[in-house]
Amino acid sequence: MILHPHKDYPFIVWTPRDDINTFSAIGYRTLEGAWELVKGRPGSFLTVTLEADRLYGG
């Protein structure tokens, strides 16, 4: 099975890595799961895809 990153993981959390100016992207299916990671990792931020807007009735 091939996962489409924007459809299957509409919430993307970007977390800082040890090397300067580099982030890791971690996809989440739910806003709640993504937000828990953002709260737990300083310097992290969340991006939301258009697919998330459709999922949450936008």
N, C-alpha and C positions, 0 to 999 in steps of 0.2 A: 504494500500500500504506500502510495506517495502522499505526503502531507503537503498541503498548500499553506504556507506560513500565514497568510492573511486570513484565510477562511478558517483554518483549524486552530490557530492561535491568534485571536484578534487583539489580545493585549500583550504588548511587548515591554518588558522591563529591561532597562539598560543599567548595568552595574559596573562601577569602575574597576579596572584591573590594576595590578601592581605597577605595570609600566605606564609612563606618563601619557595622557591623552588617549587612552585606549579603553573601550568598554566592551563588555560581553552582552549579547542580546539573549534573553530568555523568554520564550513564548508561553503564554498562559491562556487557558480556555475561559477562565472566569475573572471578573474584575476583583473579586474578593481575594483570590489567590495571589494575583499580581500585586495588589495593594499591600498584602502582608509582607511580601518580599521587599517592597520599596521602604516600608516602615522599618524593617530590620537591617537595612544596609545603607549607611550614610553615603550620600553622593549619588544614589540611584534615582532614576526618574522613569516615568511611565509614558508610553505612547500608545495611542488607540487608533486602530485601523477603521476604515469605513465599514467593514464587516461587523465590527462591534456596535456601530451605530444602528445597523439593521437588527442585530440581535436584541438590543435594548429598546427597540421601538422608536428609533429616531426618524 
